[in-house]
């Protein structure tokens, strides 16, 4: 009977670093979209700007 190879355990520090980078990239994209929307639609409420910015990111900034 052959021995079964197991995957190495993920390095938690490496995963944490990748998650932090992902969160920073999302925050940057969100703030950038909010800035663009404020310039384009100055009369929108902060709530509507947040909603639209999130929707744009969720849809791939189309």
PDB file with one MODEL, atoms N, CA, C and O in Angstrom:
MODEL        1
ATOM      1  N   UNK A   1       0.829  -1.179   0.000  1.00  0.00           N
ATOM      2  CA  UNK A   1       0.000   0.000   0.000  1.00  0.00           C
ATOM      3  C   UNK A   1       0.877   1.247   0.000  1.00  0.00           C
ATOM      4  O   UNK A   1       1.819   1.357   0.785  1.00  0.00           O
ATOM      5  N   UNK A   2       0.551   2.200  -0.903  1.00  0.00           N
ATOM      6  CA  UNK A   2       1.338   3.428  -0.980  1.00  0.00           C
ATOM      7  C   UNK A   2       0.963   4.414   0.110  1.00  0.00           C
ATOM      8  O   UNK A   2      -0.127   4.349   0.679  1.00  0.00           O
ATOM      9  N   UNK A   3       1.870   5.315   0.388  1.00  0.00           N
ATOM     10  CA  UNK A   3       1.568   6.330   1.387  1.00  0.00           C
ATOM     11  C   UNK A   3       0.872   7.502   0.702  1.00  0.00           C
ATOM     12  O   UNK A   3       1.208   7.874  -0.422  1.00  0.00           O
ATOM     13  N   UNK A   4      -0.077   8.059   1.384  1.00  0.00           N
ATOM     14  CA  UNK A   4      -0.840   9.177   0.839  1.00  0.00           C
ATOM     15  C   UNK A   4      -0.131  10.478   1.194  1.00  0.00           C
ATOM     16  O   UNK A   4       0.193  10.719   2.356  1.00  0.00           O
ATOM     17  N   UNK A   5       0.107  11.315   0.186  1.00  0.00           N
ATOM     18  CA  UNK A   5       0.741  12.605   0.443  1.00  0.00           C
ATOM     19  C   UNK A   5      -0.308  13.592   0.942  1.00  0.00           C
ATOM     20  O   UNK A   5      -1.429  13.634   0.434  1.00  0.00           O
ATOM     21  N   UNK A   6       0.061  14.369   1.921  1.00  0.00           N
ATOM     22  CA  UNK A   6      -0.843  15.394   2.432  1.00  0.00           C
ATOM     23  C   UNK A   6      -0.278  16.759   2.067  1.00  0.00           C
ATOM     24  O   UNK A   6       0.933  16.943   1.944  1.00  0.00           O
ATOM     25  N   UNK A   7      -1.173  17.692   1.900  1.00  0.00           N
ATOM     26  CA  UNK A   7      -0.748  19.067   1.600  1.00  0.00           C
ATOM     27  C   UNK A   7      -0.124  19.674   2.840  1.00  0.00           C
ATOM     28  O   UNK A   7      -0.560  19.399   3.958  1.00  0.00           O
ATOM     29  N   UNK A   8       0.884  20.491   2.652  1.00  0.00           N
ATOM     30  CA  UNK A   8       1.467  21.157   3.820  1.00  0.00           C
ATOM     31  C   UNK A   8       0.446  22.114   4.433  1.00  0.00           C
ATOM     32  O   UNK A   8      -0.397  22.677   3.735  1.00  0.00           O
ATOM     33  N   UNK A   9       0.538  22.282   5.723  1.00  0.00           N
ATOM     34  CA  UNK A   9      -0.364  23.201   6.400  1.00  0.00           C
ATOM     35  C   UNK A   9      -0.059  24.638   5.951  1.00  0.00           C
ATOM     36  O   UNK A   9       1.105  25.022   5.832  1.00  0.00           O
ATOM     37  N   UNK A  10      -1.123  25.435   5.703  1.00  0.00           N
ATOM     38  CA  UNK A  10      -0.887  26.815   5.279  1.00  0.00           C
ATOM     39  C   UNK A  10      -0.194  27.622   6.380  1.00  0.00           C
ATOM     40  O   UNK A  10      -0.444  27.423   7.569  1.00  0.00           O
ATOM     41  N   UNK A  11       0.651  28.505   5.970  1.00  0.00           N
ATOM     42  CA  UNK A  11       1.366  29.373   6.896  1.00  0.00           C
ATOM     43  C   UNK A  11       0.429  30.513   7.285  1.00  0.00           C
ATOM     44  O   UNK A  11       0.086  31.344   6.445  1.00  0.00           O
ATOM     45  N   UNK A  12       0.014  30.559   8.540  1.00  0.00           N
ATOM     46  CA  UNK A  12      -0.965  31.555   8.972  1.00  0.00           C
ATOM     47  C   UNK A  12      -0.464  32.985   8.793  1.00  0.00           C
ATOM     48  O   UNK A  12      -1.257  33.877   8.492  1.00  0.00           O
ATOM     49  N   UNK A  13       0.815  33.217   8.971  1.00  0.00           N
ATOM     50  CA  UNK A  13       1.352  34.569   8.785  1.00  0.00           C
ATOM     51  C   UNK A  13       1.245  34.987   7.317  1.00  0.00           C
ATOM     52  O   UNK A  13       0.942  36.141   7.014  1.00  0.00           O
ATOM     53  N   UNK A  14       1.494  34.050   6.417  1.00  0.00           N
ATOM     54  CA  UNK A  14       1.401  34.337   4.982  1.00  0.00           C
ATOM     55  C   UNK A  14      -0.055  34.626   4.593  1.00  0.00           C
ATOM     56  O   UNK A  14      -0.330  35.547   3.824  1.00  0.00           O
ATOM     57  N   UNK A  15      -0.962  33.843   5.124  1.00  0.00           N
ATOM     58  CA  UNK A  15      -2.388  34.056   4.842  1.00  0.00           C
ATOM     59  C   UNK A  15      -2.834  35.404   5.382  1.00  0.00           C
ATOM     60  O   UNK A  15      -3.547  36.146   4.707  1.00  0.00           O
ATOM     61  N   UNK A  16      -2.414  35.717   6.598  1.00  0.00           N
ATOM     62  CA  UNK A  16      -2.776  37.005   7.199  1.00  0.00           C
ATOM     63  C   UNK A  16      -2.251  38.166   6.358  1.00  0.00           C
ATOM     64  O   UNK A  16      -2.957  39.154   6.157  1.00  0.00           O
ATOM     65  N   UNK A  17      -1.019  38.052   5.866  1.00  0.00           N
ATOM     66  CA  UNK A  17      -0.439  39.107   5.031  1.00  0.00           C
ATOM     67  C   UNK A  17      -1.252  39.288   3.750  1.00  0.00           C
ATOM     68  O   UNK A  17      -1.531  40.414   3.339  1.00  0.00           O
ATOM     69  N   UNK A  18      -1.633  38.168   3.120  1.00  0.00           N
ATOM     70  CA  UNK A  18      -2.424  38.249   1.889  1.00  0.00           C
ATOM     71  C   UNK A  18      -3.794  38.860   2.157  1.00  0.00           C
ATOM     72  O   UNK A  18      -4.291  39.641   1.346  1.00  0.00           O
ATOM     73  N   UNK A  19      -4.403  38.515   3.274  1.00  0.00           N
ATOM     74  CA  UNK A  19      -5.711  39.078   3.620  1.00  0.00           C
ATOM     75  C   UNK A  19      -5.605  40.579   3.878  1.00  0.00           C
ATOM     76  O   UNK A  19      -6.495  41.340   3.498  1.00  0.00           O
ATOM     77  N   UNK A  20      -4.519  41.006   4.521  1.00  0.00           N
ATOM     78  CA  UNK A  20      -4.315  42.429   4.781  1.00  0.00           C
ATOM     79  C   UNK A  20      -4.144  43.189   3.471  1.00  0.00           C
ATOM     80  O   UNK A  20      -4.694  44.278   3.305  1.00  0.00           O
ATOM     81  N   UNK A  21      -3.380  42.616   2.540  1.00  0.00           N
ATOM     82  CA  UNK A  21      -3.183  43.247   1.224  1.00  0.00           C
ATOM     83  C   UNK A  21      -4.519  43.348   0.498  1.00  0.00           C
ATOM     84  O   UNK A  21      -4.837  44.386  -0.083  1.00  0.00           O
ATOM     85  N   UNK A  22      -5.302  42.272   0.530  1.00  0.00           N
ATOM     86  CA  UNK A  22      -6.608  42.280  -0.121  1.00  0.00           C
ATOM     87  C   UNK A  22      -7.511  43.356   0.481  1.00  0.00           C
ATOM     88  O   UNK A  22      -8.186  44.078  -0.253  1.00  0.00           O
ATOM     89  N   UNK A  23      -7.526  43.468   1.794  1.00  0.00           N
ATOM     90  CA  UNK A  23      -8.357  44.471   2.462  1.00  0.00           C
ATOM     91  C   UNK A  23      -7.896  45.883   2.090  1.00  0.00           C
ATOM     92  O   UNK A  23      -8.721  46.765   1.855  1.00  0.00           O
ATOM     93  N   UNK A  24      -6.587  46.092   2.037  1.00  0.00           N
ATOM     94  CA  UNK A  24      -6.053  47.405   1.656  1.00  0.00           C
ATOM     95  C   UNK A  24      -6.422  47.762   0.222  1.00  0.00           C
ATOM     96  O   UNK A  24      -6.761  48.911  -0.063  1.00  0.00           O
ATOM     97  N   UNK A  25      -6.360  46.786  -0.683  1.00  0.00           N
ATOM     98  CA  UNK A  25      -6.737  47.035  -2.076  1.00  0.00           C
ATOM     99  C   UNK A  25      -8.217  47.366  -2.197  1.00  0.00           C
ATOM    100  O   UNK A  25      -8.599  48.258  -2.955  1.00  0.00           O
ATOM    101  N   UNK A  26      -9.050  46.647  -1.450  1.00  0.00           N
ATOM    102  CA  UNK A  26     -10.486  46.944  -1.473  1.00  0.00           C
ATOM    103  C   UNK A  26     -10.733  48.354  -0.948  1.00  0.00           C
ATOM    104  O   UNK A  26     -11.482  49.119  -1.556  1.00  0.00           O
ATOM    105  N   UNK A  27     -10.113  48.701   0.170  1.00  0.00           N
ATOM    106  CA  UNK A  27     -10.295  50.034   0.761  1.00  0.00           C
ATOM    107  C   UNK A  27      -9.864  51.128  -0.232  1.00  0.00           C
ATOM    108  O   UNK A  27     -10.549  52.141  -0.381  1.00  0.00           O
ATOM    109  N   UNK A  28      -8.746  50.919  -0.895  1.00  0.00           N
ATOM    110  CA  UNK A  28      -8.265  51.886  -1.885  1.00  0.00           C
ATOM    111  C   UNK A  28      -9.274  52.035  -3.023  1.00  0.00           C
ATOM    112  O   UNK A  28      -9.604  53.154  -3.414  1.00  0.00           O
ATOM    113  N   UNK A  29      -9.763  50.924  -3.551  1.00  0.00           N
ATOM    114  CA  UNK A  29     -10.740  50.962  -4.648  1.00  0.00           C
ATOM    115  C   UNK A  29     -12.024  51.645  -4.192  1.00  0.00           C
ATOM    116  O   UNK A  29     -12.589  52.456  -4.926  1.00  0.00           O
ATOM    117  N   UNK A  30     -12.485  51.329  -3.000  1.00  0.00           N
ATOM    118  CA  UNK A  30     -13.723  51.912  -2.476  1.00  0.00           C
ATOM    119  C   UNK A  30     -13.592  53.422  -2.321  1.00  0.00           C
ATOM    120  O   UNK A  30     -14.474  54.171  -2.742  1.00  0.00           O
ATOM    121  N   UNK A  31     -12.497  53.868  -1.719  1.00  0.00           N
ATOM    122  CA  UNK A  31     -12.296  55.314  -1.534  1.00  0.00           C
ATOM    123  C   UNK A  31     -12.138  56.031  -2.879  1.00  0.00           C
ATOM    124  O   UNK A  31     -12.621  57.151  -3.042  1.00  0.00           O
ATOM    125  N   UNK A  32     -11.469  55.395  -3.833  1.00  0.00           N
ATOM    126  CA  UNK A  32     -11.300  55.984  -5.161  1.00  0.00           C
ATOM    127  C   UNK A  32     -12.645  56.142  -5.850  1.00  0.00           C
ATOM    128  O   UNK A  32     -12.934  57.201  -6.408  1.00  0.00           O
ATOM    129  N   UNK A  33     -13.469  55.102  -5.818  1.00  0.00           N
ATOM    130  CA  UNK A  33     -14.798  55.166  -6.440  1.00  0.00           C
ATOM    131  C   UNK A  33     -15.662  56.213  -5.754  1.00  0.00           C
ATOM    132  O   UNK A  33     -16.390  56.942  -6.428  1.00  0.00           O
ATOM    133  N   UNK A  34     -15.599  56.306  -4.432  1.00  0.00           N
ATOM    134  CA  UNK A  34     -16.372  57.322  -3.721  1.00  0.00           C
ATOM    135  C   UNK A  34     -15.957  58.718  -4.162  1.00  0.00           C
ATOM    136  O   UNK A  34     -16.807  59.581  -4.380  1.00  0.00           O
ATOM    137  N   UNK A  35     -14.662  58.943  -4.292  1.00  0.00           N
ATOM    138  CA  UNK A  35     -14.151  60.244  -4.728  1.00  0.00           C
ATOM    139  C   UNK A  35     -14.677  60.585  -6.128  1.00  0.00           C
ATOM    140  O   UNK A  35     -15.133  61.702  -6.376  1.00  0.00           O
ATOM    141  N   UNK A  36     -14.607  59.609  -7.036  1.00  0.00           N
ATOM    142  CA  UNK A  36     -15.088  59.828  -8.401  1.00  0.00           C
ATOM    143  C   UNK A  36     -16.588  60.117  -8.419  1.00  0.00           C
ATOM    144  O   UNK A  36     -17.044  60.998  -9.148  1.00  0.00           O
ATOM    145  N   UNK A  37     -17.345  59.386  -7.628  1.00  0.00           N
ATOM    146  CA  UNK A  37     -18.788  59.605  -7.591  1.00  0.00           C
ATOM    147  C   UNK A  37     -19.147  60.954  -6.993  1.00  0.00           C
ATOM    148  O   UNK A  37     -20.080  61.602  -7.467  1.00  0.00           O
ATOM    149  N   UNK A  38     -18.429  61.397  -5.962  1.00  0.00           N
ATOM    150  CA  UNK A  38     -18.687  62.720  -5.370  1.00  0.00           C
ATOM    151  C   UNK A  38     -18.468  63.832  -6.395  1.00  0.00           C
ATOM    152  O   UNK A  38     -19.226  64.801  -6.446  1.00  0.00           O
ATOM    153  N   UNK A  39     -17.423  63.679  -7.212  1.00  0.00           N
ATOM    154  CA  UNK A  39     -17.148  64.696  -8.235  1.00  0.00           C
ATOM    155  C   UNK A  39     -18.222  64.687  -9.321  1.00  0.00           C
ATOM    156  O   UNK A  39     -18.628  65.742  -9.809  1.00  0.00           O
ATOM    157  N   UNK A  40     -18.681  63.489  -9.696  1.00  0.00           N
ATOM    158  CA  UNK A  40     -19.654  63.357 -10.770  1.00  0.00           C
ATOM    159  C   UNK A  40     -21.079  63.685 -10.309  1.00  0.00           C
ATOM    160  O   UNK A  40     -21.869  64.243 -11.070  1.00  0.00           O
ATOM    161  N   UNK A  41     -21.399  63.338  -9.070  1.00  0.00           N
ATOM    162  CA  UNK A  41     -22.745  63.541  -8.530  1.00  0.00           C
ATOM    163  C   UNK A  41     -22.654  64.247  -7.170  1.00  0.00           C
ATOM    164  O   UNK A  41     -22.840  63.608  -6.135  1.00  0.00           O
ATOM    165  N   UNK A  42     -22.373  65.539  -7.160  1.00  0.00           N
ATOM    166  CA  UNK A  42     -22.146  66.240  -5.881  1.00  0.00           C
ATOM    167  C   UNK A  42     -23.371  66.297  -4.961  1.00  0.00           C
ATOM    168  O   UNK A  42     -23.218  66.541  -3.765  1.00  0.00           O
ATOM    169  N   UNK A  43     -24.564  66.080  -5.482  1.00  0.00           N
ATOM    170  CA  UNK A  43     -25.762  66.175  -4.659  1.00  0.00           C
ATOM    171  C   UNK A  43     -26.171  64.857  -4.000  1.00  0.00           C
ATOM    172  O   UNK A  43     -27.127  64.829  -3.224  1.00  0.00           O
ATOM    173  N   UNK A  44     -25.460  63.765  -4.297  1.00  0.00           N
ATOM    174  CA  UNK A  44     -25.807  62.481  -3.689  1.00  0.00           C
ATOM    175  C   UNK A  44     -25.438  62.462  -2.212  1.00  0.00           C
ATOM    176  O   UNK A  44     -24.458  63.077  -1.792  1.00  0.00           O
ATOM    177  N   UNK A  45     -26.237  61.748  -1.438  1.00  0.00           N
ATOM    178  CA  UNK A  45     -25.931  61.590  -0.016  1.00  0.00           C
ATOM    179  C   UNK A  45     -24.732  60.649   0.142  1.00  0.00           C
ATOM    180  O   UNK A  45     -24.380  59.901  -0.770  1.00  0.00           O
ATOM    181  N   UNK A  46     -24.127  60.711   1.311  1.00  0.00           N
ATOM    182  CA  UNK A  46     -22.990  59.826   1.600  1.00  0.00           C
ATOM    183  C   UNK A  46     -23.425  58.366   1.526  1.00  0.00           C
ATOM    184  O   UNK A  46     -22.679  57.509   1.051  1.00  0.00           O
ATOM    185  N   UNK A  47     -24.615  58.098   1.990  1.00  0.00           N
ATOM    186  CA  UNK A  47     -25.136  56.725   1.945  1.00  0.00           C
ATOM    187  C   UNK A  47     -25.262  56.235   0.499  1.00  0.00           C
ATOM    188  O   UNK A  47     -24.884  55.103   0.194  1.00  0.00           O
ATOM    189  N   UNK A  48     -25.788  57.077  -0.386  1.00  0.00           N
ATOM    190  CA  UNK A  48     -25.946  56.692  -1.784  1.00  0.00           C
ATOM    191  C   UNK A  48     -24.589  56.547  -2.471  1.00  0.00           C
ATOM    192  O   UNK A  48     -24.402  55.647  -3.290  1.00  0.00           O
ATOM    193  N   UNK A  49     -23.656  57.415  -2.147  1.00  0.00           N
ATOM    194  CA  UNK A  49     -22.299  57.304  -2.704  1.00  0.00           C
ATOM    195  C   UNK A  49     -21.666  55.976  -2.281  1.00  0.00           C
ATOM    196  O   UNK A  49     -21.081  55.269  -3.101  1.00  0.00           O
ATOM    197  N   UNK A  50     -21.790  55.645  -0.990  1.00  0.00           N
ATOM    198  CA  UNK A  50     -21.245  54.369  -0.504  1.00  0.00           C
ATOM    199  C   UNK A  50     -21.885  53.190  -1.232  1.00  0.00           C
ATOM    200  O   UNK A  50     -21.198  52.259  -1.652  1.00  0.00           O
ATOM    201  N   UNK A  51     -23.197  53.240  -1.374  1.00  0.00           N
ATOM    202  CA  UNK A  51     -23.919  52.161  -2.045  1.00  0.00           C
ATOM    203  C   UNK A  51     -23.460  52.003  -3.495  1.00  0.00           C
ATOM    204  O   UNK A  51     -23.198  50.890  -3.951  1.00  0.00           O
ATOM    205  N   UNK A  52     -23.364  53.118  -4.213  1.00  0.00           N
ATOM    206  CA  UNK A  52     -22.944  53.053  -5.621  1.00  0.00           C
ATOM    207  C   UNK A  52     -21.492  52.611  -5.760  1.00  0.00           C
ATOM    208  O   UNK A  52     -21.160  51.842  -6.663  1.00  0.00           O
ATOM    209  N   UNK A  53     -20.633  53.088  -4.879  1.00  0.00           N
ATOM    210  CA  UNK A  53     -19.217  52.695  -4.936  1.00  0.00           C
ATOM    211  C   UNK A  53     -19.081  51.193  -4.728  1.00  0.00           C
ATOM    212  O   UNK A  53     -18.348  50.526  -5.458  1.00  0.00           O
ATOM    213  N   UNK A  54     -19.777  50.667  -3.748  1.00  0.00           N
ATOM    214  CA  UNK A  54     -19.727  49.227  -3.486  1.00  0.00           C
ATOM    215  C   UNK A  54     -20.264  48.448  -4.684  1.00  0.00           C
ATOM    216  O   UNK A  54     -19.686  47.437  -5.082  1.00  0.00           O
ATOM    217  N   UNK A  55     -21.372  48.922  -5.256  1.00  0.00           N
ATOM    218  CA  UNK A  55     -21.970  48.244  -6.411  1.00  0.00           C
ATOM    219  C   UNK A  55     -21.008  48.228  -7.596  1.00  0.00           C
ATOM    220  O   UNK A  55     -20.904  47.222  -8.298  1.00  0.00           O
ATOM    221  N   UNK A  56     -20.309  49.333  -7.820  1.00  0.00           N
ATOM    222  CA  UNK A  56     -19.343  49.388  -8.922  1.00  0.00           C
ATOM    223  C   UNK A  56     -18.221  48.374  -8.717  1.00  0.00           C
ATOM    224  O   UNK A  56     -17.827  47.677  -9.652  1.00  0.00           O
ATOM    225  N   UNK A  57     -17.717  48.295  -7.505  1.00  0.00           N
ATOM    226  CA  UNK A  57     -16.645  47.333  -7.219  1.00  0.00           C
ATOM    227  C   UNK A  57     -17.169  45.910  -7.355  1.00  0.00           C
ATOM    228  O   UNK A  57     -16.495  45.048  -7.919  1.00  0.00           O
ATOM    229  N   UNK A  58     -18.346  45.669  -6.850  1.00  0.00           N
ATOM    230  CA  UNK A  58     -18.941  44.337  -6.916  1.00  0.00           C
ATOM    231  C   UNK A  58     -19.151  43.893  -8.367  1.00  0.00           C
ATOM    232  O   UNK A  58     -19.024  42.710  -8.682  1.00  0.00           O
ATOM    233  N   UNK A  59     -19.467  44.830  -9.234  1.00  0.00           N
ATOM    234  CA  UNK A  59     -19.700  44.523 -10.658  1.00  0.00           C
ATOM    235  C   UNK A  59     -18.437  44.613 -11.502  1.00  0.00           C
ATOM    236  O   UNK A  59     -18.511  44.545 -12.729  1.00  0.00           O
ATOM    237  N   UNK A  60     -17.301  44.763 -10.877  1.00  0.00           N
ATOM    238  CA  UNK A  60     -16.049  44.800 -11.615  1.00  0.00           C
ATOM    239  C   UNK A  60     -15.745  46.141 -12.246  1.00  0.00           C
ATOM    240  O   UNK A  60     -15.016  46.218 -13.235  1.00  0.00           O
ATOM    241  N   UNK A  61     -16.303  47.202 -11.677  1.00  0.00           N
ATOM    242  CA  UNK A  61     -16.042  48.578 -12.140  1.00  0.00           C
ATOM    243  C   UNK A  61     -16.403  48.769 -13.614  1.00  0.00           C
ATOM    244  O   UNK A  61     -15.707  49.481 -14.337  1.00  0.00           O
ATOM    245  N   UNK A  62     -17.449  48.159 -14.040  1.00  0.00           N
ATOM    246  CA  UNK A  62     -17.898  48.299 -15.435  1.00  0.00           C
ATOM    247  C   UNK A  62     -18.442  49.653 -15.716  1.00  0.00           C
ATOM    248  O   UNK A  62     -18.860  49.929 -16.840  1.00  0.00           O
TER     249      UNK A  62
ENDMDL
END
